[in-house]
Amino acid sequence: MMYAAAQFHGHVAPGQDVPVPRRGLRAAISCRGVGLHGGQEVNLRFAAAEPGSGIRFRRTDLGVTIPARHDLVADTRLCTVLADPARPEARIGTVEHVMAALAGLGIDDALVEVDGPEIPILDGSAAEFVFLLNCSGIVETGLPRDIIEIRRPVRVSDGSAFAELRPAAQGEYGFSAALQIDFPARAIGRQALSLEITPESFAAELARARTFTMKQDIDRLREAGLALGGTLANAVVVDGDEVINPEGLRSPDEFVRHKLLDVVGDLALAGAAIRGRFVGARTGHRLNNLLLRALFADRANYRFAGVAEPDLAAVA
């Protein structure tokens, strides 16, 4: 069974399940870029998909299609990697930024084609994906969007890091998120951001925030075969109290904005739109994925507020 990727807007009246139309793409659009970790040139193509088919990734070089689902996440070290269980070599890495762009714009159905093992990093944010998707054209379809309403708090933790989904506050009917980060590098330090996620707020507040790393970690990452495509053109590099990039930051709190962008992208693998609130501290791809697995581990955690309920518990 196919599941639609999660979108985070779509408000309904209290106590009602008012259908919100699914959204898809009008036309195909392509780009080319370098994978952040593998360093390979990759072609990416966004294409329209059948309404109700959800977000799917296709490795055109292998002829393998992988649905955008949390249970198909095979690796969360530094990025989120999807893989086909039947063909473990069929992997697609760094899906979180493109998933954030799709979810942030409220796109339910799309086919994302790549001819390599990783999504191109472009400028390290989701802004260029947002631009491409808007150029493609976003259209409403006749089918209603699926919604998962959080019924009770679900929390996963690792030391001082945690990620939690809570029921929406009274009077709130979409998705909101609050995140805190704390890094020893003085250029980052402690930052916090709370935001209701809508297409407008995503584009204005999160989409341009770039991925970042510590200067002292770069050699270690490259020795491990990672960050081979990283440059100052696609990542913010921090050295203690200094940002090395000549242009500086796009906002003083760009770091927490990017981490919240990652949350949106990772939770977009839920299988339906989330109605509730995310709260987290020092979270990363691993905890974000574990949170979804914990959510679906107990049917009492959520209520399906769509028209036809998929068997989400079966993919927990």
C-alpha positions as CSV (number, residue, x, y, z in Angstrom):
1,M,0.0,0.0,0.0
2,M,1.2,3.5,-0.8
3,Y,1.3,6.2,1.8
4,A,1.4,10.0,1.1
5,A,4.3,12.0,2.4
6,A,3.4,14.2,5.4
7,Q,2.4,17.8,4.9
8,F,2.1,20.2,7.8
9,H,-0.6,22.7,6.9
10,G,-4.3,22.4,6.3
11,H,-6.5,23.7,9.1
12,V,-9.9,22.2,10.1
13,A,-12.7,23.4,12.4
14,P,-12.7,22.2,16.0
15,G,-14.1,18.6,16.2
16,Q,-14.5,18.3,12.4
17,D,-12.5,16.4,9.8
18,V,-13.0,18.8,6.9
19,P,-11.3,17.4,3.8
20,V,-8.2,19.4,2.6
21,P,-7.4,18.8,-1.1
22,R,-4.2,16.9,-1.9
23,R,-1.6,18.8,-3.9
24,G,0.6,17.7,-6.7
25,L,2.8,19.1,-9.5
26,R,1.7,20.5,-12.8
27,A,4.8,19.7,-14.8
28,A,8.2,18.1,-14.6
29,I,11.3,20.1,-13.8
30,S,15.0,19.1,-13.4
31,C,18.3,20.2,-12.0
32,R,21.8,18.9,-11.6
33,G,24.1,19.1,-8.6
34,V,26.7,17.3,-6.4
35,G,25.9,14.9,-3.6
36,L,27.1,16.3,-0.3
37,H,28.6,13.1,1.0
38,G,29.5,11.1,-2.1
39,G,30.6,14.0,-4.2
40,Q,29.1,12.6,-7.3
41,E,27.3,14.6,-10.0
42,V,23.6,13.7,-9.8
43,N,20.6,14.6,-12.0
44,L,17.3,15.2,-10.2
45,R,13.8,15.4,-11.7
46,F,10.6,16.3,-10.0
47,A,7.6,14.8,-11.9
48,A,3.9,14.8,-11.5
49,A,2.4,11.7,-9.9
50,E,-1.0,10.0,-9.8
51,P,-3.2,11.6,-7.0
52,G,-3.0,9.4,-4.0
53,S,0.3,7.8,-4.9
54,G,2.3,9.9,-2.4
55,I,5.9,10.9,-2.5
56,R,8.2,8.3,-4.2
57,F,11.9,8.3,-5.1
58,R,13.1,6.5,-8.1
59,R,16.7,5.5,-8.9
60,T,16.6,5.8,-12.6
61,D,20.0,4.2,-13.0
62,L,18.8,1.1,-11.1
63,G,15.1,1.1,-12.1
64,V,14.1,1.0,-8.4
65,T,11.3,3.0,-6.8
66,I,11.3,3.7,-3.0
67,P,8.3,5.2,-1.2
68,A,9.1,8.1,1.1
69,R,8.3,6.2,4.4
70,H,9.9,6.2,7.8
71,D,10.1,2.4,7.9
72,L,12.4,2.4,4.8
73,V,15.0,4.6,6.5
74,A,18.2,2.6,6.4
75,D,20.7,5.1,7.8
76,T,20.6,8.3,9.8
77,R,24.3,9.2,10.2
78,L,24.6,12.8,9.2
79,C,21.7,12.5,6.8
80,T,18.5,10.4,6.2
81,V,18.9,7.5,3.8
82,L,16.1,5.5,2.2
83,A,16.7,2.0,0.9
84,D,14.7,-0.8,-0.8
85,P,14.8,-3.8,1.7
86,A,14.8,-6.2,-1.2
87,R,17.8,-4.5,-2.8
88,P,19.9,-2.9,-0.1
89,E,22.3,-1.4,-2.7
90,A,19.3,0.7,-3.9
91,R,19.8,3.7,-1.6
92,I,19.0,7.3,-1.8
93,G,20.8,9.6,0.7
94,T,20.2,13.1,2.0
95,V,16.5,13.0,1.3
96,E,15.6,15.4,4.2
97,H,16.0,18.7,2.4
98,V,13.9,17.7,-0.6
99,M,11.3,16.1,1.7
100,A,11.2,19.3,3.8
101,A,10.6,21.4,0.6
102,L,7.8,19.0,-0.5
103,A,6.2,19.0,2.9
104,G,6.7,22.6,3.6
105,L,4.9,23.5,0.3
106,G,2.1,21.0,1.1
107,I,2.8,18.7,-1.9
108,D,1.3,15.3,-1.3
109,D,2.0,13.5,-4.6
110,A,5.2,13.6,-6.6
111,L,7.9,11.4,-8.1
112,V,11.5,12.4,-7.4
113,E,13.9,10.8,-9.9
114,V,17.7,10.7,-9.4
115,D,20.3,8.9,-11.3
116,G,22.7,8.3,-8.4
117,P,22.8,7.4,-4.7
118,E,22.2,10.8,-3.2
119,I,20.0,13.9,-3.7
120,P,22.1,16.9,-4.9
121,I,22.9,19.3,-2.0
122,L,22.6,22.4,-4.2
123,D,23.2,25.4,-1.8
124,G,22.8,23.3,1.4
125,S,19.3,24.5,2.1
126,A,15.8,23.7,0.8
127,A,15.4,27.1,-1.0
128,E,16.4,25.9,-4.5
129,F,14.0,22.9,-4.2
130,V,11.3,25.3,-3.2
131,F,12.1,27.4,-6.3
132,L,12.0,24.4,-8.6
133,L,8.7,23.1,-7.2
134,N,7.1,26.5,-7.5
135,C,8.3,26.8,-11.1
136,S,6.8,23.3,-11.8
137,G,3.5,24.5,-10.6
138,I,1.5,23.2,-7.6
139,V,-2.0,22.1,-8.3
140,E,-4.9,20.8,-6.1
141,T,-6.4,17.4,-7.0
142,G,-9.8,15.9,-6.3
143,L,-8.6,13.6,-3.5
144,P,-8.5,14.7,0.2
145,R,-5.3,14.8,2.2
146,D,-4.6,12.3,4.9
147,I,-4.1,13.6,8.4
148,I,-2.7,11.9,11.5
149,E,-3.9,13.6,14.7
150,I,-1.6,13.2,17.7
151,R,-3.8,11.9,20.6
152,R,-1.2,11.7,23.4
153,P,2.5,12.7,23.9
154,V,5.1,10.4,22.4
155,R,8.7,10.9,23.3
156,V,12.1,9.4,22.5
157,S,15.3,10.5,24.1
158,D,19.1,10.0,24.2
159,G,20.7,11.6,27.2
160,S,19.9,15.3,27.1
161,A,18.5,15.0,23.5
162,F,14.9,14.3,23.0
163,A,12.1,14.5,20.4
164,E,8.4,14.6,21.2
165,L,5.1,14.8,19.5
166,R,2.2,16.2,21.4
167,P,-1.5,16.9,20.7
168,A,-2.2,20.2,19.2
169,A,-3.1,23.0,21.7
170,Q,-6.7,23.9,22.0
171,G,-7.6,26.1,19.0
172,E,-4.7,24.8,16.8
173,Y,-5.5,22.5,13.9
174,G,-2.2,22.3,11.9
175,F,1.4,21.5,12.8
176,S,3.7,23.5,15.0
177,A,7.3,22.9,16.1
178,A,9.7,24.1,18.8
179,L,13.3,23.2,18.9
180,Q,16.4,24.0,21.0
181,I,20.0,23.3,20.1
182,D,23.2,23.7,22.1
183,F,26.6,23.4,20.6
184,P,30.0,24.1,22.3
185,A,31.1,26.2,19.3
186,R,30.6,29.8,20.4
187,A,29.5,30.8,16.9
188,I,26.4,28.6,17.4
189,G,25.9,28.2,21.2
190,R,22.3,27.9,22.4
191,Q,19.5,28.7,20.0
192,A,15.7,28.1,20.0
193,L,12.9,28.6,17.6
194,S,9.2,28.0,17.7
195,L,7.1,28.1,14.5
196,E,3.7,27.1,13.1
197,I,4.6,25.3,9.9
198,T,2.7,26.6,6.9
199,P,3.8,27.0,3.2
200,E,4.3,30.7,3.9
201,S,6.3,30.3,7.1
202,F,8.4,27.5,5.7
203,A,9.4,29.5,2.7
204,A,10.1,32.6,4.7
205,E,11.6,31.2,7.9
206,L,13.2,27.8,7.2
207,A,13.8,27.1,3.5
208,R,17.0,29.2,3.2
209,A,18.8,27.9,6.2
210,R,21.9,25.9,5.2
211,T,23.4,22.7,6.6
212,F,26.5,23.2,8.8
213,T,29.5,21.5,10.2
214,M,32.5,22.1,12.4
215,K,35.9,22.7,10.7
216,Q,37.6,20.2,13.0
217,D,35.2,17.5,11.8
218,I,35.8,17.8,8.1
219,D,39.0,15.7,7.8
220,R,37.4,13.0,9.9
221,L,34.3,12.9,7.8
222,R,36.3,12.7,4.6
223,E,38.5,9.9,5.9
224,A,35.2,8.1,6.5
225,G,34.1,8.7,2.9
226,L,31.6,11.5,3.9
227,A,31.3,15.2,3.0
228,L,33.3,14.6,-0.2
229,G,31.0,17.1,-2.0
230,G,31.0,19.7,0.7
231,T,32.2,23.2,0.0
232,L,31.7,26.7,1.4
233,A,29.1,27.1,-1.4
234,N,26.8,24.4,0.1
235,A,27.5,24.3,3.8
236,V,28.2,26.7,6.7
237,V,31.6,25.9,8.3
238,V,32.1,26.9,11.9
239,D,35.5,27.2,13.7
240,G,35.0,28.0,17.4
241,D,33.5,31.5,17.5
242,E,33.9,32.2,13.8
243,V,31.9,31.4,10.7
244,I,34.4,30.7,7.9
245,N,32.0,31.4,5.0
246,P,32.9,34.9,3.6
247,E,29.3,35.9,3.2
248,G,28.5,35.0,6.8
249,L,25.1,33.7,7.9
250,R,21.7,34.2,6.3
251,S,20.2,34.9,9.7
252,P,21.8,35.0,13.2
253,D,20.0,31.8,14.2
254,E,20.5,30.0,10.8
255,F,21.7,26.9,12.7
256,V,18.5,26.2,14.6
257,R,16.5,27.1,11.5
258,H,18.3,24.4,9.6
259,K,17.8,21.9,12.3
260,L,14.1,22.6,12.3
261,L,14.1,22.3,8.5
262,D,15.6,18.8,9.0
263,V,12.8,18.0,11.5
264,V,10.2,18.9,8.9
265,G,11.9,16.8,6.3
266,D,12.3,13.7,8.6
267,L,8.8,13.9,9.9
268,A,7.5,14.1,6.3
269,L,8.2,10.4,6.2
270,A,5.3,9.8,8.6
271,G,2.9,8.7,5.9
272,A,0.3,11.4,6.3
273,A,0.0,15.0,7.4
274,I,0.6,15.5,11.1
275,R,-1.9,17.5,13.2
276,G,-0.1,18.3,16.5
277,R,3.1,19.8,17.9
278,F,6.7,18.8,17.8
279,V,9.0,19.7,20.7
280,G,12.7,18.8,20.7
281,A,16.1,19.5,22.0
282,R,19.5,18.6,20.4
283,T,17.6,16.2,18.1
284,G,18.9,14.8,14.9
285,H,17.9,12.4,12.1
286,R,18.1,9.3,14.3
287,L,15.8,10.6,17.0
288,N,13.4,12.1,14.4
289,N,13.1,8.7,12.8
290,L,12.8,6.9,16.2
291,L,10.0,9.3,17.1
292,L,7.9,8.2,14.1
293,R,8.6,4.5,14.9
294,A,7.4,5.1,18.5
295,L,4.4,7.0,17.3
296,F,3.1,4.1,15.2
297,A,4.1,1.5,17.7
298,D,0.8,2.1,19.6
299,R,-2.5,2.8,17.9
300,A,-3.6,4.8,20.9
301,N,-1.0,7.5,20.1
302,Y,-2.9,8.9,17.1
303,R,-6.2,9.1,15.3
304,F,-6.5,9.0,11.6
305,A,-8.6,11.9,10.5
306,G,-8.6,11.2,6.8
307,V,-11.4,9.8,4.6
308,A,-9.9,6.2,4.3
309,E,-7.6,5.0,6.9
310,P,-4.4,3.3,5.8
311,D,-2.9,0.6,8.0
312,L,-0.1,2.8,9.4
313,A,0.6,0.5,12.3
314,A,1.6,-2.2,9.8
315,V,4.7,-0.2,8.9
316,A,5.9,0.6,12.4
